[in-house]
Amino acid sequence: MMMTDEWMRVVDMAEELADMLLRSEVMKTYHDAYNRVYSNSDLRKEIIDFNKMKEQYEEVQRFGRYHPDYKMIMKEIRLQKRALDLREEVAALRLAENDVQELLDEIGVLIGNSVSEAVKVPAGDGVFTNSSCGGGCSSGGSCSCSA
C-alpha cells in the first residue's frame, strides 16, 4: 500500500491524539494509582496470592461442588477478593481504570461520528453503541433512533 499525503496526515493526527491522551490528567491519575499499587510490596504479594487462588478457583469450577476443595476455595477466593477490594490503593486504581475507559469510549464515539452518524462504536463494557443514539438503544433506555 502506498503512503499518500492523506494517509500521512491521518497517521500524524493519530500520533498527536495518542500523545494528548498520554499527557492527559486522566492518564496521570491512572499511572499514579498503578504505581501506588505495584510499588507496595505487601500489596503485590496479596495480588500474587490472589492470582494463585484464582487458578485454583478455575480448577474447582471445572468440577463444581463435587471437587473435594470446593467449599474451602470458594470461601478463600471471596475473602481474598474482599480484602483486596477494601484496600484504598486498589479502589483508587479501579476508579482510575474506569475513568480511562470512559475517556477512550468518548474518543471512540467522536471518531465514529466523524466517519458517519451510523457507525456503531464498541463501548468499554463490550456493548456496541450507535454513536448517534448515545447508547440508549443498547442499554434499554429510551432512544429515538431507527436502529
C-alpha positions as CSV (number, residue, x, y, z in Angstrom):
1,M,0.0,0.0,0.0
2,M,1.3,3.4,-0.9
3,M,1.6,6.1,1.7
4,T,-0.2,9.2,0.4
5,D,-0.3,12.7,1.9
6,E,-3.7,12.0,3.2
7,W,-2.6,8.8,5.0
8,M,0.4,10.7,6.4
9,R,-1.9,13.4,7.8
10,V,-4.1,10.7,9.4
11,V,-1.1,9.0,10.9
12,D,0.2,12.3,12.2
13,M,-3.2,13.1,13.8
14,A,-3.4,9.7,15.4
15,E,0.0,10.1,16.9
16,E,-0.9,13.6,18.2
17,L,-4.1,12.1,19.7
18,A,-2.1,9.4,21.4
19,D,0.3,11.9,22.8
20,M,-2.5,14.1,24.1
21,L,-4.1,11.1,25.7
22,L,-0.8,10.0,27.4
23,R,-0.4,13.6,28.7
24,S,-3.9,13.9,30.0
25,E,-4.8,14.3,33.6
26,V,-6.8,11.1,33.5
27,M,-3.7,9.1,32.4
28,K,-1.5,10.8,35.0
29,T,-4.0,9.8,37.7
30,Y,-4.1,6.2,36.4
31,H,-0.3,5.9,36.3
32,D,-0.1,7.3,39.9
33,A,-2.7,4.8,41.1
34,Y,-0.9,2.0,39.3
35,N,2.4,2.9,40.8
36,R,0.9,3.1,44.3
37,V,-0.5,-0.4,43.9
38,Y,2.5,-2.1,42.3
39,S,5.2,-0.3,44.3
40,N,3.8,-1.6,47.6
41,S,5.5,-5.0,48.1
42,D,2.8,-6.2,50.6
43,L,0.0,-5.4,48.2
44,R,1.9,-7.0,45.3
45,K,2.2,-10.2,47.4
46,E,-1.5,-10.1,48.1
47,I,-2.2,-9.8,44.3
48,I,0.1,-12.7,43.5
49,D,-1.5,-14.8,46.2
50,F,-5.0,-13.9,44.8
51,N,-3.9,-14.8,41.3
52,K,-2.7,-18.2,42.5
53,M,-6.1,-18.7,44.3
54,K,-7.8,-17.7,41.0
55,E,-6.0,-20.6,39.3
56,Q,-7.3,-23.0,41.9
57,Y,-10.7,-21.5,41.6
58,E,-10.8,-22.1,37.9
59,E,-9.7,-25.7,38.5
60,V,-12.6,-26.1,41.0
61,Q,-15.0,-24.6,38.5
62,R,-14.3,-27.5,36.1
63,F,-15.8,-30.0,38.6
64,G,-18.2,-27.7,40.5
65,R,-19.3,-28.6,44.0
66,Y,-18.0,-32.2,43.5
67,H,-14.4,-31.0,43.8
68,P,-13.0,-32.0,47.2
69,D,-11.8,-28.5,48.0
70,Y,-14.8,-26.7,46.6
71,K,-16.1,-25.0,49.8
72,M,-12.6,-24.1,51.1
73,I,-11.5,-22.5,47.8
74,M,-14.9,-20.7,47.2
75,K,-14.6,-19.2,50.7
76,E,-11.0,-18.3,50.4
77,I,-11.3,-16.6,47.0
78,R,-14.1,-14.4,48.3
79,L,-12.2,-13.5,51.4
80,Q,-9.1,-12.6,49.4
81,K,-11.1,-10.6,46.8
82,R,-12.9,-8.7,49.5
83,A,-9.6,-7.9,51.3
84,L,-8.1,-6.6,48.0
85,D,-11.3,-4.6,47.2
86,L,-11.1,-2.9,50.6
87,R,-7.6,-1.7,50.0
88,E,-7.6,2.1,49.3
89,E,-4.9,1.7,46.6
90,V,-6.8,-0.9,44.7
91,A,-10.1,1.0,44.8
92,A,-8.3,4.1,43.5
93,L,-6.7,2.1,40.7
94,R,-10.1,0.7,39.7
95,L,-11.7,4.2,39.6
96,A,-8.8,5.4,37.5
97,E,-9.2,2.5,35.1
98,N,-12.9,3.4,34.7
99,D,-12.0,7.0,34.0
100,V,-9.5,5.9,31.3
101,Q,-12.1,3.6,29.8
102,E,-14.7,6.4,29.7
103,L,-12.2,8.7,28.0
104,L,-11.4,6.1,25.4
105,D,-15.1,5.5,24.8
106,E,-15.7,9.2,24.3
107,I,-12.8,9.4,21.9
108,G,-14.2,6.4,20.0
109,V,-17.6,8.0,19.7
110,L,-16.1,11.2,18.4
111,I,-14.1,9.4,15.8
112,G,-17.1,7.2,14.9
113,N,-19.2,10.4,14.4
114,S,-16.5,11.9,12.2
115,V,-16.9,9.0,9.9
116,S,-20.6,8.6,9.9
117,E,-23.5,9.1,12.3
118,A,-24.5,5.4,11.6
119,V,-21.2,3.9,12.9
120,K,-21.6,1.6,15.9
121,V,-18.8,2.1,18.4
122,P,-17.8,-0.6,20.9
123,A,-18.1,0.7,24.4
124,G,-15.8,-0.4,27.3
125,D,-18.5,-2.8,28.6
126,G,-18.5,-4.8,25.4
127,V,-21.7,-3.3,24.1
128,F,-21.8,-1.6,20.7
129,T,-23.4,1.8,20.8
130,N,-24.7,3.7,17.9
131,S,-22.8,6.9,18.0
132,S,-25.9,9.0,17.1
133,C,-28.0,7.4,19.9
134,G,-25.8,8.0,22.9
135,G,-26.2,4.4,23.9
136,G,-30.0,4.4,24.6
137,C,-31.0,1.6,22.3
138,S,-28.4,-0.9,23.5
139,S,-28.9,-0.1,27.2
140,G,-32.6,-0.4,27.4
141,G,-33.2,3.3,27.7
142,S,-35.3,5.4,25.5
143,C,-33.9,6.1,22.1
144,S,-35.4,7.7,19.1
145,C,-33.1,6.2,16.5
146,S,-34.2,3.7,13.9
147,A,-31.7,1.0,14.8
